Amino acid sequence: MSQLSRLQTRADQVLNSDSVHVPSPCVSICVIHPQTGLCEGCLRSLDEIAAWGQMPGAQQRDVWQQIQVRCADKLRGLAS
């Protein structure tokens, strides 16, 4: 399973969970893509990464939703 597929699966799990705790998407591959401005490992922006610890759970879930969309977009691009 590719890194993107694993991240997408994790996003699905987090978004379908009713847990109060929202886990960080960080996968310790911290490289910011120069054109997209997104981390290659977790697909978050620098602003999302920097603010994560202070975000309320609802906002963290919003970031996970963005990650899910970004994963789908990237996977769709790979299939083309």
Secondary structure as the mmCIF struct_conf table of DSSP 4:
data_model
#
loop_
_struct_conf.conf_type_id
_struct_conf.id
_struct_conf.beg_label_comp_id
_struct_conf.beg_label_asym_id
_struct_conf.beg_label_seq_id
_struct_conf.end_label_comp_id
_struct_conf.end_label_asym_id
_struct_conf.end_label_seq_id
HELX_RH_AL_P HELX_RH_AL_P1 GLN A 3 ASN A 16
BEND BEND1 VAL A 20 VAL A 20
BEND BEND2 SER A 28 SER A 28
STRN STRN1 ILE A 32 ILE A 32
TURN_TY1_P TURN_TY1_P1 PRO A 34 THR A 36
STRN STRN2 LEU A 38 CYS A 39
TURN_TY1_P TURN_TY1_P2 GLU A 40 CYS A 42
STRN STRN3 SER A 45 SER A 45
HELX_RH_AL_P HELX_RH_AL_P2 LEU A 46 ALA A 51
HELX_RH_3T_P HELX_RH_3T_P1 TRP A 52 GLN A 54
BEND BEND3 MET A 55 MET A 55
HELX_RH_AL_P HELX_RH_AL_P3 GLY A 57 ALA A 79
#
